[in-house]
């Protein structure tokens, strides 16, 4: 069946957050009645009821990715949707702990339709108070991403053509995959006169749970490793903060 766009939600042990995320995505999709969109959840080898919850909440497609890697999981969702739906033009990637404002999705789809934009993202806002060091890091990221034109992983939109042309998310890295995708899409789009846009109003709203799970030392250590040794992105062990969570949160 012809589909204008898909929203891909990668999910590892996200039964607690998925209902609200899917509901927000459905409300955003309902605000675009002239566009046929589908919702795809990718269960990334969860040990909880992630797949069941996704189906109960009305996901159009639930795919499975056995390897715990965020870039691979997002790519699996895009491939599964390409196989399931015809004439798919646009891809939207949304994290499982993230709320999607209707106007943000509308802007993204309209920009992709305009044939002037190849991809983009949005500034990020937390869903509650953050420790001061996380708040500073988030503000710095929003400034840096807006200045350089980079998408945060919590919300990425792009042309399917461009996504497939650059090979999707880089499966050699375990963190920062959205930065590499942004750079690749910008290069691809520039050759075709297409821009990369970071939207500012409204922001994407994502969970601040990592600020509760990890200390300032955890954040400082992880960022120092990635700053001093960029090749560390290729090691899941060295990117462990993106894959580790407290037992009580599983």
C-alpha positions as CSV (number, residue, x, y, z in Angstrom):
1,X,0.0,0.0,0.0
2,X,1.3,3.5,-0.8
3,X,2.6,5.4,2.3
4,X,3.9,8.9,2.6
5,X,6.0,8.5,5.7
6,X,6.8,6.2,8.6
7,X,7.8,6.8,12.2
8,X,10.4,4.3,13.4
9,X,10.6,3.8,17.2
10,X,13.6,1.7,18.3
11,X,12.8,0.1,21.7
12,X,14.8,-1.9,24.2
13,X,12.8,-2.7,27.4
14,X,10.5,0.2,26.9
15,X,7.2,-1.1,28.0
16,X,6.8,1.7,30.5
17,X,7.5,4.6,28.1
18,X,6.0,3.2,24.9
19,X,2.3,3.9,25.5
20,X,2.8,7.6,26.0
21,X,5.3,7.8,23.0
22,X,3.0,5.9,20.7
23,X,0.0,8.0,21.8
24,X,1.9,11.3,21.1
25,X,3.0,9.9,17.7
26,X,-0.6,8.9,16.8
27,X,-1.9,12.4,17.8
28,X,0.8,14.0,15.6
29,X,-0.1,11.7,12.7
30,X,-3.8,12.5,13.1
31,X,-3.1,16.2,12.7
32,X,-1.9,15.3,9.1
33,X,-5.0,13.8,7.6
34,X,-3.9,14.4,4.0
35,X,-0.8,12.2,4.6
36,X,-0.7,8.5,5.0
37,X,1.7,7.6,7.8
38,X,2.6,4.3,9.5
39,X,4.1,3.6,12.9
40,X,6.9,1.0,13.2
41,X,8.3,-0.2,16.5
42,X,11.5,-2.2,16.5
43,X,12.0,-4.5,19.5
44,X,15.7,-4.5,20.1
45,X,15.9,-7.9,21.9
46,X,13.9,-6.8,24.9
47,X,13.4,-8.9,28.0
48,X,10.1,-7.2,28.9
49,X,6.7,-6.8,27.1
50,X,8.0,-4.2,24.6
51,X,6.6,-6.1,21.5
52,X,3.3,-6.9,23.2
53,X,2.8,-3.3,24.3
54,X,3.7,-2.0,20.9
55,X,1.0,-4.2,19.3
56,X,-1.6,-3.4,22.1
57,X,-1.0,0.4,21.5
58,X,-1.6,0.0,17.8
59,X,1.8,0.0,16.0
60,X,1.3,-0.8,12.3
61,X,4.4,-3.0,12.2
62,X,6.5,-4.5,15.0
63,X,10.0,-5.6,13.8
64,X,12.7,-7.4,15.7
65,X,16.4,-6.7,15.9
66,X,18.5,-9.2,18.0
67,X,21.7,-7.2,18.2
68,X,21.6,-4.5,20.9
69,X,22.8,-1.5,18.9
70,X,20.8,1.6,18.3
71,X,22.0,2.3,14.7
72,X,21.3,-1.2,13.6
73,X,17.9,-1.1,15.3
74,X,16.9,2.1,13.4
75,X,18.1,0.6,10.1
76,X,16.1,-2.6,10.7
77,X,12.9,-0.5,11.1
78,X,13.6,1.4,7.9
79,X,14.2,-1.8,6.0
80,X,11.1,-3.5,7.4
81,X,9.0,-0.6,6.5
82,X,10.4,-0.4,2.9
83,X,9.5,-4.1,2.5
84,X,6.0,-3.7,3.9
85,X,4.8,-0.4,2.5
86,X,4.9,0.9,-1.1
87,X,5.9,4.3,-2.4
88,X,7.4,5.2,0.9
89,X,9.0,8.7,0.6
90,X,9.9,10.0,4.1
91,X,11.4,8.6,7.2
92,X,11.1,9.9,10.8
93,X,13.0,8.3,13.7
94,X,11.7,8.9,17.2
95,X,13.1,7.6,20.5
96,X,10.9,5.4,22.7
97,X,11.0,7.9,25.6
98,X,10.1,10.9,23.5
99,X,7.0,13.0,22.9
100,X,6.3,14.2,19.4
101,X,4.4,17.6,19.1
102,X,2.0,17.6,16.2
103,X,3.4,20.8,14.8
104,X,6.9,19.4,14.8
105,X,5.9,16.5,12.6
106,X,3.9,18.8,10.4
107,X,6.9,21.0,9.8
108,X,9.1,18.1,9.1
109,X,6.8,16.5,6.5
110,X,6.1,19.9,4.8
111,X,9.9,20.6,4.6
112,X,10.5,17.2,3.0
113,X,7.7,17.8,0.6
114,X,9.0,21.2,-0.4
115,X,11.9,19.6,-2.3
116,X,14.2,22.1,-0.7
117,X,15.2,20.0,2.4
118,X,16.8,16.6,2.5
119,X,16.7,16.0,6.3
120,X,16.8,17.6,9.7
121,X,16.2,17.4,13.4
122,X,15.0,19.6,16.3
123,X,16.2,21.2,19.4
124,X,15.7,19.0,22.5
125,X,13.8,19.8,25.7
126,X,13.6,17.5,28.7
127,X,10.2,16.4,30.1
128,X,11.1,17.6,33.7
129,X,13.8,19.2,35.8
130,X,17.4,18.1,35.2
131,X,20.6,18.1,37.3
132,X,22.5,21.3,36.5
133,X,25.3,19.4,34.6
134,X,22.8,17.6,32.4
135,X,20.9,20.9,31.8
136,X,24.2,22.5,30.7
137,X,25.1,19.7,28.4
138,X,21.6,19.8,26.8
139,X,21.9,23.6,26.3
140,X,25.4,23.1,24.8
141,X,24.1,20.3,22.5
142,X,21.2,22.5,21.2
143,X,23.6,25.3,20.5
144,X,26.2,23.1,18.8
145,X,23.7,21.1,16.8
146,X,21.9,24.2,15.7
147,X,25.2,25.9,14.7
148,X,26.5,22.9,12.8
149,X,23.3,21.5,11.5
150,X,23.1,18.2,13.4
151,X,20.1,16.1,14.4
152,X,19.7,14.6,17.9
153,X,18.9,10.9,17.9
154,X,15.5,11.5,19.6
155,X,14.1,13.0,16.4
156,X,15.5,12.7,12.9
157,X,13.6,13.2,9.6
158,X,14.8,12.6,6.1
159,X,14.1,11.6,2.5
160,X,14.1,7.9,2.1
161,X,16.1,8.3,-1.1
162,X,18.9,10.1,0.8
163,X,18.8,7.7,3.7
164,X,19.3,4.7,1.5
165,X,21.9,6.5,-0.7
166,X,24.2,7.2,2.3
167,X,23.7,3.7,3.8
168,X,21.5,4.7,6.7
169,X,22.8,4.9,10.2
170,X,26.5,3.7,10.5
171,X,26.4,0.3,12.1
172,X,30.1,0.5,12.9
173,X,29.4,2.9,15.8
174,X,27.5,2.4,19.1
175,X,27.0,6.1,19.9
176,X,26.9,9.4,17.9
177,X,25.3,7.6,14.9
178,X,22.9,10.5,14.4
179,X,25.8,12.9,14.0
180,X,27.4,10.7,11.3
181,X,24.0,10.4,9.5
182,X,23.5,14.1,9.6
183,X,26.9,14.8,8.1
184,X,26.3,12.2,5.4
185,X,22.9,13.5,4.5
186,X,24.2,17.1,4.4
187,X,26.8,16.1,1.9
188,X,24.3,14.1,-0.2
189,X,21.8,17.0,-0.1
190,X,24.3,19.7,-0.9
191,X,25.1,18.0,-4.2
192,X,21.4,18.3,-5.0
193,X,20.7,21.8,-3.7
194,X,18.9,20.5,-0.7
195,X,19.3,21.9,2.9
196,X,19.5,20.3,6.3
197,X,17.2,22.0,8.9
198,X,17.2,21.9,12.7
199,X,13.7,23.0,13.8
200,X,13.4,25.1,16.9
201,X,9.7,25.6,17.6
202,X,8.3,23.5,19.0
203,X,11.2,21.4,20.5
204,X,11.2,17.6,20.7
205,X,10.4,16.6,24.3
206,X,12.4,13.7,25.6
207,X,13.0,11.9,28.9
208,X,15.6,13.2,31.3
209,X,15.9,9.8,32.9
210,X,19.7,9.5,32.2
211,X,20.1,12.5,34.6
212,X,18.5,10.4,37.3
213,X,20.4,7.2,36.4
214,X,23.9,8.6,36.1
215,X,26.1,11.0,38.1
216,X,28.1,14.0,36.9
217,X,31.2,11.8,37.0
218,X,29.5,9.2,34.7
219,X,28.7,11.9,32.2
220,X,32.1,13.5,32.4
221,X,33.9,10.2,32.0
222,X,31.9,9.1,29.1
223,X,32.2,12.3,27.2
224,X,35.9,12.6,28.0
225,X,36.5,9.1,26.5
226,X,34.6,10.0,23.3
227,X,36.3,13.4,23.0
228,X,39.9,12.0,23.5
229,X,39.4,8.8,21.6
230,X,36.8,9.3,18.8
231,X,37.4,5.7,17.7
232,X,35.7,4.6,21.0
233,X,32.4,5.1,19.3
234,X,33.1,1.8,17.6
235,X,33.2,-0.1,21.0
236,X,30.0,-0.9,22.8
237,X,31.9,-1.3,26.0
238,X,33.4,2.2,25.7
239,X,29.9,3.6,24.9
240,X,28.3,1.7,27.8
241,X,26.4,4.7,29.2
242,X,24.1,4.5,26.2
243,X,23.4,0.9,26.8
244,X,23.5,0.5,30.6
245,X,20.5,1.2,32.9
246,X,19.8,0.6,36.5
247,X,18.2,-2.7,37.4
248,X,15.2,-0.9,38.8
249,X,14.5,0.8,35.5
250,X,14.4,-2.3,33.3
